[in-house]
Amino acid sequence: MRQFTPFKTAGHLAIGADSHAISLEKYEFSYSKYLNSEPAFIFFDQEGLDRNTVVVVKDAKLAGDLMENSFGMEYFLSNEKLDYLIAVNWYVIEVAGSVAPLLTNLDCS
C-alpha cells in the first residue's frame, strides 16, 4: 500500500493523487466485475484496532457482491502483487495502479 501513498487511511478512505475516480452510485457493487480473476485482499481503516484484519477473496470479481451485504462500509482492495489499490468510501471509488486501465472507461458522473 505504501507505493500508492493513500491520502487517507482512516475515516473516509482515499488514495488521492494519481488515482482515477469512479461513480460510487453507479458502480459500488459492480466495479469489481471489471477486475481480473485473481485473489484479492480487502482491508479497512488502518488506524483502528482491526487495522491488521484482511479478508481474502478468491476472485476479485466477487468483491462487489461480497461488500453488497455491508452497505456503506469503506475499504481498500488490492491483489497479491500489490500492483493496484482501490479505495471505496461513502462518496466515490478511487483506483490506482494496474487496474486503472480496466476501470477508467467507467463514467464518474
MARNUDO-371585 format. One record per residue: y, z, x of N, C-alpha, C in turn; residue in three letters. Coordinates in steps of 0.02 Angstrom, whole numbers. Layout:
PT    n.y    n.z    n.x   ca.y   ca.z   ca.x    c.y    c.z    c.x res
PT      Y      Z      X      Y      Z      X      Y      Z      X ALA
...
This chain:
PT    n.y    n.z    n.x   ca.y   ca.z   ca.x    c.y    c.z    c.x res
PT    -59      0     41      0      0      0     62      0     43 MET
PT     59     27    102    118     31    145    147    -37    162 ARG
PT    105    -88    168    131   -154    187    177   -182    134 GLN
PT    173   -157     72    217   -181     19    278   -136      8 PHE
PT    279    -79     40    334    -30     34    361    -25    -37 THR
PT    321      2    -83    344      8   -152    409     49   -156 PRO
PT    453     26   -200    517     59   -211    508    128   -242 PHE
PT    462    134   -290    448    199   -322    373    210   -327 LYS
PT    350    266   -302    279    282   -306    266    340   -353 THR
PT    318    362   -388    313    415   -438    363    399   -493 ALA
PT    352    427   -551    396    411   -607    381    341   -632 GLY
PT    432    300   -640    422    230   -661    405    189   -599 HIS
PT    340    179   -587    315    146   -527    346     77   -519 LEU
PT    365     60   -457    397     -5   -445    385    -28   -374 ALA
PT    377    -92   -365    371   -122   -299    440   -139   -273 ILE
PT    482   -168   -315    550   -185   -295    553   -249   -256 GLY
PT    578   -245   -194    589   -304   -152    526   -346   -143 ALA
PT    535   -410   -139    480   -458   -127    426   -456   -181 ASP
PT    446   -438   -242    398   -439   -297    422   -487   -351 SER
PT    377   -507   -394    392   -552   -449    380   -513   -514 HIS
PT    426   -518   -561    421   -481   -624    388   -524   -678 ALA
PT    345   -492   -716    310   -523   -772    324   -481   -834 ILE
PT    331   -513   -891    344   -478   -953    288   -429   -971 SER
PT    306   -366   -978    257   -315   -999    237   -328  -1072 LEU
PT    285   -343  -1113    272   -352  -1184    221   -407  -1197 GLU
PT    226   -462  -1160    180   -518  -1169    113   -510  -1133 LYS
PT    114   -477  -1075     55   -480  -1031     25   -413  -1011 TYR
PT     46   -358  -1043     22   -293  -1020    -54   -289  -1015 GLU
PT    -89   -316  -1062   -162   -310  -1062   -198   -376  -1046 PHE
PT   -160   -429  -1033   -192   -493  -1019   -178   -521   -949 SER
PT   -129   -493   -912   -112   -520   -846   -172   -522   -800 TYR
PT   -216   -473   -806   -273   -468   -760   -323   -525   -769 SER
PT   -321   -558   -826   -366   -616   -837   -352   -672   -787 LYS
PT   -292   -672   -757   -272   -724   -710   -292   -707   -638 TYR
PT   -317   -646   -627   -336   -625   -559   -404   -652   -540 LEU
PT   -420   -649   -477   -486   -669   -453   -538   -618   -474 ASN
PT   -599   -640   -484   -655   -595   -499   -676   -561   -434 SER
PT   -654   -500   -425   -670   -460   -366   -657   -387   -384 GLU
PT   -686   -340   -347   -672   -270   -360   -597   -255   -352 PRO
PT   -573   -209   -393   -503   -189   -390   -498   -113   -394 ALA
PT   -443    -87   -371   -430    -16   -371   -368     -1   -413 PHE
PT   -374     45   -459   -318     68   -499   -300    138   -474 ILE
PT   -237    148   -459   -215    214   -438   -147    229   -469 PHE
PT   -129    292   -470    -74    315   -511    -19    347   -469 PHE
PT     24    384   -501     80    419   -469     58    449   -402 ASP
PT     94    434   -350     75    455   -282    106    521   -260 GLN
PT    138    557   -307    165    623   -290    134    679   -331 GLU
PT     91    662   -377     59    712   -419     -5    739   -388 GLY
PT    -35    787   -422    -97    818   -397   -154    767   -393 LEU
PT   -151    716   -435   -205    666   -436   -190    605   -393 ASP
PT   -145    612   -344   -124    554   -303   -181    522   -264 ARG
PT   -235    558   -253   -293    531   -217   -347    505   -263 ASN
PT   -333    504   -328   -381    479   -377   -376    403   -382 THR
PT   -433    370   -376   -436    297   -379   -491    278   -428 VAL
PT   -475    232   -473   -525    205   -519   -547    137   -492 VAL
PT   -611    129   -481   -637     66   -455   -662     24   -514 VAL
PT   -637    -37   -518   -657    -85   -570   -696   -140   -537 VAL
PT   -756   -155   -561   -799   -205   -529   -768   -275   -529 LYS
PT   -728   -290   -580   -697   -356   -586   -624   -346   -605 ASP
PT   -578   -369   -563   -506   -361   -575   -485   -391   -642 ALA
PT   -520   -442   -665   -504   -473   -728   -510   -425   -787 LYS
PT   -547   -370   -779   -558   -322   -833   -508   -265   -833 LEU
PT   -463   -262   -785   -416   -206   -779   -373   -198   -842 ALA
PT   -348   -253   -868   -307   -251   -929   -345   -223   -988 GLY
PT   -408   -245   -995   -450   -220  -1050   -460   -144  -1044 ASP
PT   -472   -121   -984   -482    -50   -972   -419    -11   -989 LEU
PT   -362    -34   -965   -300      3   -974   -272     -4  -1045 MET
PT   -298    -50  -1085   -277    -56  -1154   -292      9  -1193 GLU
PT   -342     45  -1170   -359    109  -1202   -316    167  -1177 ASN
PT   -268    151  -1132   -224    202  -1104   -152    178  -1111 SER
PT   -132    161  -1171    -66    132  -1184    -10    174  -1153 PHE
PT     36    140  -1119     94    174  -1090     83    205  -1022 GLY
PT     22    203   -996      9    232   -931     33    186   -876 MET
PT     68    213   -826     92    174   -770     42    179   -712 GLU
PT     32    123   -677    -18    122   -624     -5     65   -575 TYR
PT    -37     71   -518    -40     17   -468   -110    -13   -470 PHE
PT   -115    -76   -450   -180   -110   -445   -181   -150   -380 LEU
PT   -236   -146   -343   -245   -185   -282   -319   -201   -274 SER
PT   -335   -238   -222   -405   -256   -208   -429   -222   -144 ASN
PT   -491   -234   -125   -519   -203    -65   -482   -222     -1 GLU
PT   -458   -284      1   -421   -308     60   -349   -282     62 LYS
PT   -327   -253      7   -258   -230      0   -208   -285     16 LEU
PT   -225   -347     -3   -180   -402     10   -134   -418    -49 ASP
PT   -138   -377   -101    -89   -382   -155    -77   -312   -184 TYR
PT    -21   -307   -220     -5   -246   -256     28   -265   -321 LEU
PT      4   -234   -375     33   -243   -441     55   -175   -466 ILE
PT    115   -170   -492    140   -108   -522    152   -122   -596 ALA
PT    122    -81   -638    133    -86   -710    170    -22   -731 VAL
PT    231    -31   -757    268     27   -782    288     15   -854 ASN
PT    330     58   -882    347     53   -953    389     -8   -969 TRP
PT    416    -42   -919    465    -95   -931    442   -164   -909 TYR
PT    403   -168   -856    387   -233   -825    323   -227   -784 VAL
PT    293   -284   -769    238   -289   -721    267   -322   -659 ILE
PT    259   -291   -601    282   -319   -539    222   -337   -496 GLU
PT    224   -396   -465    169   -419   -422    195   -439   -354 VAL
PT    155   -426   -303    173   -445   -234    109   -461   -197 ALA
PT    115   -505   -148     58   -522   -106     19   -582   -131 GLY
PT    -46   -583   -116    -87   -642   -128    -94   -663   -200 SER
PT    -83   -618   -248    -90   -636   -319    -27   -666   -348 VAL
PT     28   -661   -313     91   -687   -339     85   -760   -362 ALA
PT     54   -805   -322     47   -874   -345      6   -882   -410 PRO
PT    -40   -835   -422    -80   -838   -483    -41   -818   -544 LEU
PT     11   -777   -535     46   -747   -591    118   -769   -599 LEU
PT    146   -804   -550    218   -821   -553    234   -870   -609 THR
PT    186   -905   -635    200   -952   -691    204   -917   -758 ASN
PT    187   -853   -761    191   -816   -824    265   -802   -838 LEU
PT    286   -814   -898    355   -806   -918    375   -732   -920 ASP
PT    432   -715   -892    455   -646   -891    498   -629   -951 CYS
PT    515   -675   -993    559   -660  -1050    520   -638  -1110 SER
